[in-house]
Amino acid sequence: MESIESKLYTVKDFCAKQPSWPSESALRALIIGAAWGENKFQSAFKRVGRRVLVDEAEFWLCVEHMQSEPKKIK
């Protein structure tokens, strides 16, 4: 994967830049899951007061990391 310079985006701006995935609702679900510790995207989101910013480079690193982990079967 090519190196991406770290930039912070609002949820709407990040989704506008990435039209195929994630949708705004999917990204908000990832943010909530990260806050509750249900996924491994905590490092991709930065909180400034009530605003949540998405670190573009870190977000895609989290996606890559999830692909390299072995799947857990329940």
PQR file with spaces between the fields and no chain letter, atoms N, CA, C, O and H, PARSE charges and radii, in Angstrom:
ATOM       1  N    MET     1       0.848   -1.178    0.000 -0.4000 1.5000
ATOM       2  CA   MET     1       0.000    0.000    0.000 -0.0000 2.0000
ATOM       3  C    MET     1       0.890    1.236    0.000  0.5500 1.7000
ATOM       4  O    MET     1       1.914    1.277    0.682 -0.5500 1.4000
ATOM       5  N    GLU     2       0.499    2.218   -0.752 -0.4000 1.5000
ATOM       6  CA   GLU     2       1.298    3.430   -0.842 -0.0000 2.0000
ATOM       7  C    GLU     2       1.188    4.237    0.438  0.5500 1.7000
ATOM       8  O    GLU     2       0.191    4.136    1.154 -0.5500 1.4000
ATOM       9  H    GLU     2      -0.332    2.185   -1.307  0.4000 1.0000
ATOM      10  N    SER     3       2.180    5.019    0.724 -0.4000 1.5000
ATOM      11  CA   SER     3       2.198    5.849    1.915 -0.0000 2.0000
ATOM      12  C    SER     3       1.258    7.044    1.737  0.5500 1.7000
ATOM      13  O    SER     3       1.295    7.738    0.721 -0.5500 1.4000
ATOM      14  H    SER     3       2.989    5.101    0.142  0.4000 1.0000
ATOM      15  N    ILE     4       0.426    7.261    2.738 -0.4000 1.5000
ATOM      16  CA   ILE     4      -0.518    8.376    2.718 -0.0000 2.0000
ATOM      17  C    ILE     4      -0.125    9.332    3.827  0.5500 1.7000
ATOM      18  O    ILE     4       0.081    8.918    4.968 -0.5500 1.4000
ATOM      19  H    ILE     4       0.396    6.697    3.563  0.4000 1.0000
ATOM      20  N    GLU     5      -0.019   10.612    3.494 -0.4000 1.5000
ATOM      21  CA   GLU     5       0.283   11.606    4.496 -0.0000 2.0000
ATOM      22  C    GLU     5      -0.910   11.717    5.448  0.5500 1.7000
ATOM      23  O    GLU     5      -2.057   11.730    5.003 -0.5500 1.4000
ATOM      24  H    GLU     5      -0.186   10.948    2.567  0.4000 1.0000
ATOM      25  N    SER     6      -0.651   11.796    6.727 -0.4000 1.5000
ATOM      26  CA   SER     6      -1.718   11.859    7.710 -0.0000 2.0000
ATOM      27  C    SER     6      -2.459   13.194    7.621  0.5500 1.7000
ATOM      28  O    SER     6      -1.876   14.264    7.793 -0.5500 1.4000
ATOM      29  H    SER     6       0.281   11.786    7.088  0.4000 1.0000
ATOM      30  N    LYS     7      -3.753   13.097    7.348 -0.4000 1.5000
ATOM      31  CA   LYS     7      -4.613   14.276    7.311 -0.0000 2.0000
ATOM      32  C    LYS     7      -5.863   13.961    8.109  0.5500 1.7000
ATOM      33  O    LYS     7      -6.329   12.822    8.129 -0.5500 1.4000
ATOM      34  H    LYS     7      -4.227   12.228    7.208  0.4000 1.0000
ATOM      35  N    LEU     8      -6.399   14.969    8.762 -0.4000 1.5000
ATOM      36  CA   LEU     8      -7.612   14.794    9.549 -0.0000 2.0000
ATOM      37  C    LEU     8      -8.801   15.363    8.793  0.5500 1.7000
ATOM      38  O    LEU     8      -8.737   16.457    8.233 -0.5500 1.4000
ATOM      39  H    LEU     8      -6.020   15.894    8.746  0.4000 1.0000
ATOM      40  N    TYR     9      -9.886   14.600    8.788 -0.4000 1.5000
ATOM      41  CA   TYR     9     -11.103   14.998    8.095 -0.0000 2.0000
ATOM      42  C    TYR     9     -12.299   14.848    9.022  0.5500 1.7000
ATOM      43  O    TYR     9     -12.299   14.003    9.917 -0.5500 1.4000
ATOM      44  H    TYR     9      -9.938   13.711    9.242  0.4000 1.0000
ATOM      45  N    THR    10     -13.317   15.671    8.803 -0.4000 1.5000
ATOM      46  CA   THR    10     -14.586   15.433    9.486 -0.0000 2.0000
ATOM      47  C    THR    10     -15.202   14.183    8.864  0.5500 1.7000
ATOM      48  O    THR    10     -14.753   13.728    7.813 -0.5500 1.4000
ATOM      49  H    THR    10     -13.318   16.357    8.076  0.4000 1.0000
ATOM      50  N    VAL    11     -16.214   13.635    9.502 -0.4000 1.5000
ATOM      51  CA   VAL    11     -16.873   12.442    8.988 -0.0000 2.0000
ATOM      52  C    VAL    11     -17.429   12.706    7.587  0.5500 1.7000
ATOM      53  O    VAL    11     -17.224   11.905    6.674 -0.5500 1.4000
ATOM      54  H    VAL    11     -16.579   14.005   10.356  0.4000 1.0000
ATOM      55  N    LYS    12     -18.122   13.813    7.421 -0.4000 1.5000
ATOM      56  CA   LYS    12     -18.708   14.141    6.112 -0.0000 2.0000
ATOM      57  C    LYS    12     -17.638   14.312    5.047  0.5500 1.7000
ATOM      58  O    LYS    12     -17.797   13.807    3.935 -0.5500 1.4000
ATOM      59  H    LYS    12     -18.289   14.463    8.163  0.4000 1.0000
ATOM      60  N    ASP    13     -16.557   15.008    5.357 -0.4000 1.5000
ATOM      61  CA   ASP    13     -15.483   15.236    4.385 -0.0000 2.0000
ATOM      62  C    ASP    13     -14.769   13.935    4.020  0.5500 1.7000
ATOM      63  O    ASP    13     -14.430   13.713    2.857 -0.5500 1.4000
ATOM      64  H    ASP    13     -16.428   15.417    6.260  0.4000 1.0000
ATOM      65  N    PHE    14     -14.543   13.078    5.015 -0.4000 1.5000
ATOM      66  CA   PHE    14     -13.882   11.801    4.750 -0.0000 2.0000
ATOM      67  C    PHE    14     -14.737   10.942    3.823  0.5500 1.7000
ATOM      68  O    PHE    14     -14.222   10.336    2.884 -0.5500 1.4000
ATOM      69  H    PHE    14     -14.818   13.258    5.960  0.4000 1.0000
ATOM      70  N    CYS    15     -16.038   10.892    4.085 -0.4000 1.5000
ATOM      71  CA   CYS    15     -16.937   10.087    3.256 -0.0000 2.0000
ATOM      72  C    CYS    15     -17.076   10.670    1.852  0.5500 1.7000
ATOM      73  O    CYS    15     -17.234    9.926    0.884 -0.5500 1.4000
ATOM      74  H    CYS    15     -16.456   11.384    4.848  0.4000 1.0000
ATOM      75  N    ALA    16     -17.019   11.982    1.739 -0.4000 1.5000
ATOM      76  CA   ALA    16     -17.083   12.609    0.416 -0.0000 2.0000
ATOM      77  C    ALA    16     -15.840   12.262   -0.401  0.5500 1.7000
ATOM      78  O    ALA    16     -15.907   12.122   -1.622 -0.5500 1.4000
ATOM      79  H    ALA    16     -16.891   12.586    2.525  0.4000 1.0000
ATOM      80  N    LYS    17     -14.709   12.126    0.284 -0.4000 1.5000
ATOM      81  CA   LYS    17     -13.458   11.789   -0.405 -0.0000 2.0000
ATOM      82  C    LYS    17     -13.426   10.314   -0.809  0.5500 1.7000
ATOM      83  O    LYS    17     -12.783    9.953   -1.794 -0.5500 1.4000
ATOM      84  H    LYS    17     -14.654   12.240    1.275  0.4000 1.0000
ATOM      85  N    GLN    18     -14.117    9.468   -0.051 -0.4000 1.5000
ATOM      86  CA   GLN    18     -14.154    8.025   -0.291 -0.0000 2.0000
ATOM      87  C    GLN    18     -15.587    7.639   -0.673  0.5500 1.7000
ATOM      88  O    GLN    18     -16.315    7.149    0.190 -0.5500 1.4000
ATOM      89  H    GLN    18     -14.640    9.762    0.749  0.4000 1.0000
ATOM      90  N    PRO    19     -16.018    7.831   -1.895 -0.5600 1.5000
ATOM      91  CA   PRO    19     -17.427    7.641   -2.240  0.2800 2.0000
ATOM      92  C    PRO    19     -17.923    6.190   -2.189  0.5500 1.7000
ATOM      93  O    PRO    19     -19.126    5.968   -2.049 -0.5500 1.4000
ATOM      94  N    SER    20     -17.038    5.207   -2.298 -0.4000 1.5000
ATOM      95  CA   SER    20     -17.511    3.825   -2.334 -0.0000 2.0000
ATOM      96  C    SER    20     -17.659    3.208   -0.940  0.5500 1.7000
ATOM      97  O    SER    20     -18.652    2.530   -0.677 -0.5500 1.4000
ATOM      98  H    SER    20     -16.061    5.387   -2.411  0.4000 1.0000
ATOM      99  N    TRP    21     -16.713    3.425   -0.061 -0.4000 1.5000
ATOM     100  CA   TRP    21     -16.767    2.881    1.296 -0.0000 2.0000
ATOM     101  C    TRP    21     -15.830    3.667    2.170  0.5500 1.7000
ATOM     102  O    TRP    21     -14.746    4.013    1.699 -0.5500 1.4000
ATOM     103  H    TRP    21     -15.907    3.977   -0.275  0.4000 1.0000
ATOM     104  N    PRO    22     -16.151    3.970    3.379 -0.5600 1.5000
ATOM     105  CA   PRO    22     -17.397    3.652    4.078  0.2800 2.0000
ATOM     106  C    PRO    22     -18.446    4.737    3.847  0.5500 1.7000
ATOM     107  O    PRO    22     -18.127    5.886    3.542 -0.5500 1.4000
ATOM     108  N    SER    23     -19.693    4.340    4.000 -0.4000 1.5000
ATOM     109  CA   SER    23     -20.750    5.347    3.967 -0.0000 2.0000
ATOM     110  C    SER    23     -20.688    6.127    5.277  0.5500 1.7000
ATOM     111  O    SER    23     -20.019    5.711    6.223 -0.5500 1.4000
ATOM     112  H    SER    23     -19.952    3.407    4.248  0.4000 1.0000
ATOM     113  N    GLU    24     -21.378    7.242    5.328 -0.4000 1.5000
ATOM     114  CA   GLU    24     -21.352    8.043    6.551 -0.0000 2.0000
ATOM     115  C    GLU    24     -21.907    7.253    7.737  0.5500 1.7000
ATOM     116  O    GLU    24     -21.357    7.322    8.836 -0.5500 1.4000
ATOM     117  H    GLU    24     -21.921    7.580    4.559  0.4000 1.0000
ATOM     118  N    SER    25     -22.981    6.512    7.525 -0.4000 1.5000
ATOM     119  CA   SER    25     -23.557    5.736    8.628 -0.0000 2.0000
ATOM     120  C    SER    25     -22.620    4.598    9.053  0.5500 1.7000
ATOM     121  O    SER    25     -22.515    4.297   10.242 -0.5500 1.4000
ATOM     122  H    SER    25     -23.427    6.456    6.631  0.4000 1.0000
ATOM     123  N    ALA    26     -21.946    3.971    8.096 -0.4000 1.5000
ATOM     124  CA   ALA    26     -20.997    2.909    8.437 -0.0000 2.0000
ATOM     125  C    ALA    26     -19.814    3.470    9.218  0.5500 1.7000
ATOM     126  O    ALA    26     -19.337    2.846   10.166 -0.5500 1.4000
ATOM     127  H    ALA    26     -22.032    4.216    7.130  0.4000 1.0000
ATOM     128  N    LEU    27     -19.343    4.648    8.819 -0.4000 1.5000
ATOM     129  CA   LEU    27     -18.222    5.268    9.521 -0.0000 2.0000
ATOM     130  C    LEU    27     -18.625    5.651   10.944  0.5500 1.7000
ATOM     131  O    LEU    27     -17.850    5.470   11.883 -0.5500 1.4000
ATOM     132  H    LEU    27     -19.730    5.155    8.048  0.4000 1.0000
ATOM     133  N    ARG    28     -19.830    6.176   11.098 -0.4000 1.5000
ATOM     134  CA   ARG    28     -20.307    6.518   12.441 -0.0000 2.0000
ATOM     135  C    ARG    28     -20.436    5.268   13.318  0.5500 1.7000
ATOM     136  O    ARG    28     -20.178    5.327   14.520 -0.5500 1.4000
ATOM     137  H    ARG    28     -20.459    6.323   10.335  0.4000 1.0000
ATOM     138  N    ALA    29     -20.828    4.151   12.727 -0.4000 1.5000
ATOM     139  CA   ALA    29     -20.895    2.888   13.472 -0.0000 2.0000
ATOM     140  C    ALA    29     -19.495    2.447   13.905  0.5500 1.7000
ATOM     141  O    ALA    29     -19.321    1.948   15.017 -0.5500 1.4000
ATOM     142  H    ALA    29     -21.037    4.104   11.751  0.4000 1.0000
ATOM     143  N    LEU    30     -18.503    2.628   13.040 -0.4000 1.5000
ATOM     144  CA   LEU    30     -17.122    2.308   13.422 -0.0000 2.0000
ATOM     145  C    LEU    30     -16.640    3.207   14.552  0.5500 1.7000
ATOM     146  O    LEU    30     -15.927    2.753   15.446 -0.5500 1.4000
ATOM     147  H    LEU    30     -18.644    3.034   12.137  0.4000 1.0000
ATOM     148  N    ILE    31     -17.025    4.479   14.516 -0.4000 1.5000
ATOM     149  CA   ILE    31     -16.641    5.420   15.573 -0.0000 2.0000
ATOM     150  C    ILE    31     -17.237    4.990   16.909  0.5500 1.7000
ATOM     151  O    ILE    31     -16.549    4.988   17.930 -0.5500 1.4000
ATOM     152  H    ILE    31     -17.605    4.848   13.789  0.4000 1.0000
ATOM     153  N    ILE    32     -18.513    4.627   16.897 -0.4000 1.5000
ATOM     154  CA   ILE    32     -19.172    4.178   18.135 -0.0000 2.0000
ATOM     155  C    ILE    32     -18.538    2.885   18.628  0.5500 1.7000
ATOM     156  O    ILE    32     -18.286    2.727   19.822 -0.5500 1.4000
ATOM     157  H    ILE    32     -19.071    4.628   16.068  0.4000 1.0000
ATOM     158  N    GLY    33     -18.280    1.962   17.706 -0.4000 1.5000
ATOM     159  CA   GLY    33     -17.635    0.704   18.082 -0.0000 2.0000
ATOM     160  C    GLY    33     -16.251    0.925   18.667  0.5500 1.7000
ATOM     161  O    GLY    33     -15.855    0.243   19.612 -0.5500 1.4000
ATOM     162  H    GLY    33     -18.485    2.091   16.735  0.4000 1.0000
ATOM     163  N    ALA    34     -15.516    1.874   18.111 -0.4000 1.5000
ATOM     164  CA   ALA    34     -14.185    2.178   18.632 -0.0000 2.0000
ATOM     165  C    ALA    34     -14.276    2.765   20.038  0.5500 1.7000
ATOM     166  O    ALA    34     -13.455    2.452   20.901 -0.5500 1.4000
ATOM     167  H    ALA    34     -15.837    2.428   17.343  0.4000 1.0000
ATOM     168  N    ALA    35     -15.265    3.606   20.265 -0.4000 1.5000
ATOM     169  CA   ALA    35     -15.435    4.215   21.593 -0.0000 2.0000
ATOM     170  C    ALA    35     -15.765    3.161   22.647  0.5500 1.7000
ATOM     171  O    ALA    35     -15.361    3.290   23.803 -0.5500 1.4000
ATOM     172  H    ALA    35     -15.932    3.861   19.564  0.4000 1.0000
ATOM     173  N    TRP    36     -16.490    2.127   22.255 -0.4000 1.5000
ATOM     174  CA   TRP    36     -16.873    1.057   23.180 -0.0000 2.0000
ATOM     175  C    TRP    36     -15.852   -0.078   23.202  0.5500 1.7000
ATOM     176  O    TRP    36     -16.026   -1.046   23.942 -0.5500 1.4000
ATOM     177  H    TRP    36     -16.818    2.022   21.316  0.4000 1.0000
ATOM     178  N    GLY    37     -14.796    0.025   22.407 -0.4000 1.5000
ATOM     179  CA   GLY    37     -13.773   -1.012   22.384 -0.0000 2.0000
ATOM     180  C    GLY    37     -14.195   -2.258   21.623  0.5500 1.7000
ATOM     181  O    GLY    37     -13.627   -3.329   21.836 -0.5500 1.4000
ATOM     182  H    GLY    37     -14.655    0.811   21.805  0.4000 1.0000
ATOM     183  N    GLU    38     -15.188   -2.139   20.735 -0.4000 1.5000
ATOM     184  CA   GLU    38     -15.693   -3.288   19.988 -0.0000 2.0000
ATOM     185  C    GLU    38     -14.913   -3.560   18.711  0.5500 1.7000
ATOM     186  O    GLU    38     -15.072   -4.619   18.104 -0.5500 1.4000
ATOM     187  H    GLU    38     -15.649   -1.269   20.562  0.4000 1.0000
ATOM     188  N    ASN    39     -14.072   -2.617   18.296 -0.4000 1.5000
ATOM     189  CA   ASN    39     -13.251   -2.827   17.106 -0.0000 2.0000
ATOM     190  C    ASN    39     -11.875   -2.220   17.358  0.5500 1.7000
ATOM     191  O    ASN    39     -11.607   -1.693   18.438 -0.5500 1.4000
ATOM     192  H    ASN    39     -13.942   -1.757   18.789  0.4000 1.0000
ATOM     193  N    LYS    40     -11.030   -2.296   16.379 -0.4000 1.5000
ATOM     194  CA   LYS    40      -9.642   -1.830   16.557 -0.0000 2.0000
ATOM     195  C    LYS    40      -9.360   -0.545   15.786  0.5500 1.7000
ATOM     196  O    LYS    40      -8.254   -0.348   15.283 -0.5500 1.4000
ATOM     197  H    LYS    40     -11.248   -2.723   15.502  0.4000 1.0000
ATOM     198  N    PHE    41     -10.362    0.328   15.695 -0.4000 1.5000
ATOM     199  CA   PHE    41     -10.209    1.581   14.971 -0.0000 2.0000
ATOM     200  C    PHE    41      -9.951    2.771   15.905  0.5500 1.7000
ATOM     201  O    PHE    41      -9.994    3.917   15.456 -0.5500 1.4000
ATOM     202  H    PHE    41     -11.261    0.168   16.104  0.4000 1.0000
ATOM     203  N    GLN    42      -9.689    2.527   17.178 -0.4000 1.5000
ATOM     204  CA   GLN    42      -9.513    3.620   18.131 -0.0000 2.0000
ATOM     205  C    GLN    42      -8.468    4.622   17.682  0.5500 1.7000
ATOM     206  O    GLN    42      -8.658    5.825   17.858 -0.5500 1.4000
ATOM     207  H    GLN    42      -9.654    1.597   17.543  0.4000 1.0000
ATOM     208  N    SER    43      -7.383    4.163   17.113 -0.4000 1.5000
ATOM     209  CA   SER    43      -6.291    5.067   16.729 -0.0000 2.0000
ATOM     210  C    SER    43      -6.617    5.899   15.493  0.5500 1.7000
ATOM     211  O    SER    43      -5.914    6.865   15.198 -0.5500 1.4000
ATOM     212  H    SER    43      -7.228    3.185   16.969  0.4000 1.0000
ATOM     213  N    ALA    44      -7.667    5.539   14.771 -0.4000 1.5000
ATOM     214  CA   ALA    44      -8.024    6.252   13.538 -0.0000 2.0000
ATOM     215  C    ALA    44      -8.895    7.473   13.792  0.5500 1.7000
ATOM     216  O    ALA    44      -9.078    8.302   12.900 -0.5500 1.4000
ATOM     217  H    ALA    44      -8.239    4.754   15.010  0.4000 1.0000
ATOM     218  N    PHE    45      -9.432    7.592   14.996 -0.4000 1.5000
ATOM     219  CA   PHE    45     -10.345    8.687   15.301 -0.0000 2.0000
ATOM     220  C    PHE    45      -9.774    9.577   16.393  0.5500 1.7000
ATOM     221  O    PHE    45      -9.292    9.097   17.419 -0.5500 1.4000
ATOM     222  H    PHE    45      -9.283    6.919   15.721  0.4000 1.0000
ATOM     223  N    LYS    46      -9.833   10.862   16.159 -0.4000 1.5000
ATOM     224  CA   LYS    46      -9.339   11.851   17.124 -0.0000 2.0000
ATOM     225  C    LYS    46     -10.529   12.683   17.587  0.5500 1.7000
ATOM     226  O    LYS    46     -11.300   13.181   16.766 -0.5500 1.4000
ATOM     227  H    LYS    46     -10.224   11.252   15.325  0.4000 1.0000
ATOM     228  N    ARG    47     -10.673   12.831   18.869 -0.4000 1.5000
ATOM     229  CA   ARG    47     -11.779   13.622   19.413 -0.0000 2.0000
ATOM     230  C    ARG    47     -11.271   14.991   19.839  0.5500 1.7000
ATOM     231  O    ARG    47     -10.266   15.120   20.539 -0.5500 1.4000
ATOM     232  H    ARG    47     -10.047   12.427   19.536  0.4000 1.0000
ATOM     233  N    VAL    48     -12.001   16.009   19.391 -0.4000 1.5000
ATOM     234  CA   VAL    48     -11.723   17.391   19.769 -0.0000 2.0000
ATOM     235  C    VAL    48     -13.054   17.941   20.258  0.5500 1.7000
ATOM     236  O    VAL    48     -13.907   18.343   19.467 -0.5500 1.4000
ATOM     237  H    VAL    48     -12.816   15.904   18.822  0.4000 1.0000
ATOM     238  N    GLY    49     -13.215   17.949   21.583 -0.4000 1.5000
ATOM     239  CA   GLY    49     -14.522   18.305   22.131 -0.0000 2.0000
ATOM     240  C    GLY    49     -15.527   17.255   21.710  0.5500 1.7000
ATOM     241  O    GLY    49     -15.312   16.063   21.926 -0.5500 1.4000
ATOM     242  H    GLY    49     -12.521   17.622   22.226  0.4000 1.0000
ATOM     243  N    ARG    50     -16.635   17.696   21.103 -0.4000 1.5000
ATOM     244  CA   ARG    50     -17.641   16.755   20.614 -0.0000 2.0000
ATOM     245  C    ARG    50     -17.376   16.307   19.185  0.5500 1.7000
ATOM     246  O    ARG    50     -18.006   15.366   18.701 -0.5500 1.4000
ATOM     247  H    ARG    50     -16.810   18.665   20.927  0.4000 1.0000
ATOM     248  N    ARG    51     -16.462   16.963   18.517 -0.4000 1.5000
ATOM     249  CA   ARG    51     -16.184   16.642   17.114 -0.0000 2.0000
ATOM     250  C    ARG    51     -15.245   15.441   17.025  0.5500 1.7000
ATOM     251  O    ARG    51     -14.301   15.309   17.804 -0.5500 1.4000
ATOM     252  H    ARG    51     -15.950   17.727   18.910  0.4000 1.0000
ATOM     253  N    VAL    52     -15.522   14.585   16.072 -0.4000 1.5000
ATOM     254  CA   VAL    52     -14.657   13.438   15.801 -0.0000 2.0000
ATOM     255  C    VAL    52     -14.019   13.657   14.442  0.5500 1.7000
ATOM     256  O    VAL    52     -14.703   13.917   13.452 -0.5500 1.4000
ATOM     257  H    VAL    52     -16.288   14.692   15.439  0.4000 1.0000
ATOM     258  N    LEU    53     -12.691   13.546   14.411 -0.4000 1.5000
ATOM     259  CA   LEU    53     -11.948   13.689   13.162 -0.0000 2.0000
ATOM     260  C    LEU    53     -11.366   12.330   12.786  0.5500 1.7000
ATOM     261  O    LEU    53     -10.984   11.540   13.649 -0.5500 1.4000
ATOM     262  H    LEU    53     -12.136   13.335   15.215  0.4000 1.0000
ATOM     263  N    VAL    54     -11.306   12.078   11.500 -0.4000 1.5000
ATOM     264  CA   VAL    54     -10.787   10.812   10.991 -0.0000 2.0000
ATOM     265  C    VAL    54      -9.378   11.042   10.462  0.5500 1.7000
ATOM     266  O    VAL    54      -9.161   11.882    9.589 -0.5500 1.4000
ATOM     267  H    VAL    54     -11.616   12.719   10.799  0.4000 1.0000
ATOM     268  N    ASP    55      -8.428   10.292   10.997 -0.4000 1.5000
ATOM     269  CA   ASP    55      -7.048   10.309   10.510 -0.0000 2.0000
ATOM     270  C    ASP    55      -6.998    9.357    9.321  0.5500 1.7000
ATOM     271  O    ASP    55      -7.050    8.139    9.492 -0.5500 1.4000
ATOM     272  H    ASP    55      -8.604    9.610   11.707  0.4000 1.0000
ATOM     273  N    GLU    56      -6.898    9.914    8.116 -0.4000 1.5000
ATOM     274  CA   GLU    56      -7.001    9.116    6.894 -0.0000 2.0000
ATOM     275  C    GLU    56      -5.962    7.995    6.843  0.5500 1.7000
ATOM     276  O    GLU    56      -6.313    6.841    6.597 -0.5500 1.4000
ATOM     277  H    GLU    56      -6.856   10.904    7.977  0.4000 1.0000
ATOM     278  N    ALA    57      -4.712    8.316    7.067 -0.4000 1.5000
ATOM     279  CA   ALA    57      -3.649    7.313    6.983 -0.0000 2.0000
ATOM     280  C    ALA    57      -3.863    6.208    8.016  0.5500 1.7000
ATOM     281  O    ALA    57      -3.720    5.026    7.702 -0.5500 1.4000
ATOM     282  H    ALA    57      -4.427    9.253    7.267  0.4000 1.0000
ATOM     283  N    GLU    58      -4.200    6.585    9.230 -0.4000 1.5000
ATOM     284  CA   GLU    58      -4.397    5.610   10.299 -0.0000 2.0000
ATOM     285  C    GLU    58      -5.623    4.738   10.041  0.5500 1.7000
ATOM     286  O    GLU    58      -5.617    3.549   10.359 -0.5500 1.4000
ATOM     287  H    GLU    58      -4.316    7.545    9.486  0.4000 1.0000
ATOM     288  N    PHE    59      -6.673    5.323    9.469 -0.4000 1.5000
ATOM     289  CA   PHE    59      -7.882    4.562    9.149 -0.0000 2.0000
ATOM     290  C    PHE    59      -7.549    3.415    8.201  0.5500 1.7000
ATOM     291  O    PHE    59      -7.942    2.274    8.440 -0.5500 1.4000
ATOM     292  H    PHE    59      -6.678    6.289    9.211  0.4000 1.0000
ATOM     293  N    TRP    60      -6.820    3.721    7.117 -0.4000 1.5000
ATOM     294  CA   TRP    60      -6.489    2.675    6.149 -0.0000 2.0000
ATOM     295  C    TRP    60      -5.482    1.680    6.713  0.5500 1.7000
ATOM     296  O    TRP    60      -5.489    0.514    6.316 -0.5500 1.4000
ATOM     297  H    TRP    60      -6.502    4.649    6.923  0.4000 1.0000
ATOM     298  N    LEU    61      -4.612    2.112    7.632 -0.4000 1.5000
ATOM     299  CA   LEU    61      -3.722    1.156    8.309 -0.0000 2.0000
ATOM     300  C    LEU    61      -4.530    0.188    9.171  0.5500 1.7000
ATOM     301  O    LEU    61      -4.215   -1.001    9.231 -0.5500 1.4000
ATOM     302  H    LEU    61      -4.606    3.059    7.954  0.4000 1.0000
ATOM     303  N    CYS    62      -5.561    0.686    9.833 -0.4000 1.5000
ATOM     304  CA   CYS    62      -6.431   -0.180   10.637 -0.0000 2.0000
ATOM     305  C    CYS    62      -7.139   -1.202    9.760  0.5500 1.7000
ATOM     306  O    CYS    62      -7.263   -2.368   10.136 -0.5500 1.4000
ATOM     307  H    CYS    62      -5.818    1.652    9.784  0.4000 1.0000
ATOM     308  N    VAL    63      -7.603   -0.769    8.597 -0.4000 1.5000
ATOM     309  CA   VAL    63      -8.258   -1.689    7.659 -0.0000 2.0000
ATOM     310  C    VAL    63      -7.263   -2.766    7.227  0.5500 1.7000
ATOM     311  O    VAL    63      -7.595   -3.952    7.227 -0.5500 1.4000
ATOM     312  H    VAL    63      -7.502    0.178    8.292  0.4000 1.0000
ATOM     313  N    GLU    64      -6.049   -2.363    6.862 -0.4000 1.5000
ATOM     314  CA   GLU    64      -5.020   -3.332    6.454 -0.0000 2.0000
ATOM     315  C    GLU    64      -4.694   -4.291    7.592  0.5500 1.7000
ATOM     316  O    GLU    64      -4.529   -5.490    7.365 -0.5500 1.4000
ATOM     317  H    GLU    64      -5.779   -1.400    6.862  0.4000 1.0000
ATOM     318  N    HIS    65      -4.603   -3.778    8.796 -0.4000 1.5000
ATOM     319  CA   HIS    65      -4.281   -4.607    9.954 -0.0000 2.0000
ATOM     320  C    HIS    65      -5.373   -5.650   10.183  0.5500 1.7000
ATOM     321  O    HIS    65      -5.079   -6.801   10.507 -0.5500 1.4000
ATOM     322  H    HIS    65      -4.737   -2.805    8.980  0.4000 1.0000
ATOM     323  N    MET    66      -6.631   -5.247   10.013 -0.4000 1.5000
ATOM     324  CA   MET    66      -7.743   -6.189   10.199 -0.0000 2.0000
ATOM     325  C    MET    66      -7.678   -7.311    9.172  0.5500 1.7000
ATOM     326  O    MET    66      -8.064   -8.440    9.474 -0.5500 1.4000
ATOM     327  H    MET    66      -6.870   -4.313    9.750  0.4000 1.0000
ATOM     328  N    GLN    67      -7.199   -7.024    7.970 -0.4000 1.5000
ATOM     329  CA   GLN    67      -7.109   -8.041    6.927 -0.0000 2.0000
ATOM     330  C    GLN    67      -6.005   -9.057    7.219  0.5500 1.7000
ATOM     331  O    GLN    67      -6.084  -10.203    6.777 -0.5500 1.4000
ATOM     332  H    GLN    67      -6.886   -6.106    7.725  0.4000 1.0000
ATOM     333  N    SER    68      -4.993   -8.647    7.950 -0.4000 1.5000
ATOM     334  CA   SER    68      -3.871   -9.543    8.231 -0.0000 2.0000
ATOM     335  C    SER    68      -4.089  -10.401    9.476  0.5500 1.7000
ATOM     336  O    SER    68      -3.347  -11.357    9.705 -0.5500 1.4000
ATOM     337  H    SER    68      -4.929   -7.716    8.308  0.4000 1.0000
ATOM     338  N    GLU    69      -5.102  -10.068   10.286 -0.4000 1.5000
ATOM     339  CA   GLU    69      -5.389  -10.864   11.484 -0.0000 2.0000
ATOM     340  C    GLU    69      -6.169  -12.116   11.131  0.5500 1.7000
ATOM     341  O    GLU    69      -7.003  -12.091   10.226 -0.5500 1.4000
ATOM     342  H    GLU    69      -5.704   -9.291   10.100  0.4000 1.0000
ATOM     343  N    PRO    70      -5.908  -13.213   11.835 -0.5600 1.5000
ATOM     344  CA   PRO    70      -6.698  -14.415   11.589  0.2800 2.0000
ATOM     345  C    PRO    70      -8.147  -14.203   12.040  0.5500 1.7000
ATOM     346  O    PRO    70      -8.406  -13.522   13.032 -0.5500 1.4000
ATOM     347  N    LYS    71      -9.069  -14.787   11.309 -0.4000 1.5000
ATOM     348  CA   LYS    71     -10.494  -14.647   11.634 -0.0000 2.0000
ATOM     349  C    LYS    71     -10.836  -15.514   12.847  0.5500 1.7000
ATOM     350  O    LYS    71     -10.360  -16.641   12.983 -0.5500 1.4000
ATOM     351  H    LYS    71      -8.859  -15.341   10.503  0.4000 1.0000
ATOM     352  N    LYS    72     -11.682  -14.951   13.729 -0.4000 1.5000
ATOM     353  CA   LYS    72     -12.151  -15.709   14.897 -0.0000 2.0000
ATOM     354  C    LYS    72     -13.519  -16.295   14.556  0.5500 1.7000
ATOM     355  O    LYS    72     -14.412  -15.583   14.096 -0.5500 1.4000
ATOM     356  H    LYS    72     -12.069  -14.036   13.619  0.4000 1.0000
ATOM     357  N    ILE    73     -13.672  -17.576   14.781 -0.4000 1.5000
ATOM     358  CA   ILE    73     -14.943  -18.235   14.527 -0.0000 2.0000
ATOM     359  C    ILE    73     -15.618  -18.478   15.871  0.5500 1.7000
ATOM     360  O    ILE    73     -15.030  -19.039   16.795 -0.5500 1.4000
ATOM     361  H    ILE    73     -12.947  -18.154   15.155  0.4000 1.0000
ATOM     362  N    LYS    74     -16.864  -18.041   15.948 -0.4000 1.5000
ATOM     363  CA   LYS    74     -17.608  -18.218   17.218 -0.0000 2.0000
ATOM     364  C    LYS    74     -18.245  -19.563   17.292  0.5500 1.7000
ATOM     365  O    LYS    74     -18.905  -19.880   18.282 -0.5500 1.4000
ATOM     366  H    LYS    74     -17.342  -17.585   15.197  0.4000 1.0000
